[in-house]
């Protein structure tokens, strides 16, 4: 296949923080396949998060509410030049843009779904039933709810139209059962994330973590991700050299991380967000990676990308029996029931009581990541997804 002639336009939902990690991962996979790639989207914030790779073409237009966003859309649409459109998340700012571009200029439109967007609003139970006065306020007031492009009314409307995509990729079995499509996991660049390239003691010294047994959560802390359960487990253990290190994460403006740090200052350390290329050195500093997802609608639909951070770096992983996590790890991690701090404490005790066995399990996780959850594995899957759209007839 002559992939070099197939340009892909990846449509991001929010370059300031909504799905950027998946966007750049798909970009890497497509470029490894040989396709020229451009990323385009709105930014609903002052800075791009996460930071895009320096050698990737990224076109960013300032996001806004309705009706002002239509002006931004007129700037964005002419710059979308790909032979194939690939929208990330079924949101108005990505899939909605793709549908409009395809209507104006026929191009195959693929949709990647890595979250259940409606899970944040009650899932299938959500209803919008305003009275006429409320509807008028939501539409007409400057801060009216329906002025927001990410209002659940629009998310639900697009969710019901995902079948209009020419192909769908998903990253969990929950999403595959809900939307169909091809399973495309959240992989990792296992060449970049190679533990032999990093000295854990040197990494701990560099990040001010020397002398601690480091439990690391390398992602955005939110209530459904169970960080509190790890902190409570540390309260149970009362081991003074344990530290739970939170790395980066998007500033979502709700003060949640600050509340965690204020409640457990004796255990928590927060490191700033790091470029993707720096993350292997950060994860190298961990003794254990913790991914303590809770049994929650949102968590059920997600493939926690920090799992592959830990797997690729051959770290012992403590996680929970939620969604696809047991299948992803397949006995190469320490799986405990969700929302049970005492079980997390027991797993940590087991790990440090037999550290060689824990390291052996981490090495097995690395092997599993290379085989099933690497960029190379993703490339093979995505090549099959794209193949039907590679002929000039299908691209016209």
C-alpha angles and dihedrals in degrees: 000000000000096000093166090075095053112087117196125204110204111202111210121205095217124353090198093065120316112109097332094137092057091043093056092042091055089046090055092049093049093047091050086054088055101253121138105240135199126184119209133175151113124286116217094190145043099268138030115258123221098023110248122235110274094236096050122101106238123178113193127188122187111259124223143164126274129314095017092056090069088071089052090048091055088056093048104045099064090052094059102099106159126128086222127033118216115189120196113215125000094265129132090245093058115013091029090053090048093052091050093047091049091050091052098040117015111241131147109265121208123188127208116200117193099156140035096242094195092055089083089061103043100285117238091355093068115112133179110205108154124174115237093266093050091047090052091050092048092051104035109032114091090241095034115149094240091056087074111090089211095056110135090242089069094039091054091047092054094042087060090054101049089111088070089074114099089228136001131211123193134181103213137046089236090061092042091055090049101042107013117223136117122314109243110171128212097264132189135224095249091185090060093037096057114142093206089068094061137061109219094204091050090049092051090050092049093053096041095253101118114136094024132105096232123217108186135200106186100193149057110311114227131159095258091056093071102231090145090060091059092048091051089049088055089051087056095047097044093197104159095208095057118105130179108214119201113198121208118297129172118295100242095174099236098107092233097135091046089053091052093050091047093050096045107026090147092063110024128083120178123208122193123253112283132206113259091249090058097050097087090060090048095049089046087068092063124096090192132013113217123205103171101172117182126226095267136138092246095046093049090060097046135090100210103226091202087071090069090044088062096037094051091049092049094241125156105254128209111197141148138256095257129129115319096343097105091050093046093053096034096193094318091106139045108264120196133173114273122262093016110121092179089060090051089050090051092050091051090049090051092049096052093039089062106022096167090056090049091051090050090053090049090053089053089052089054091053091049091049092052092050101043111009106040130111087251091057090048091050092059092050095046092048089061092047092052098042097086091055098049100089117094089238092059092046096053 
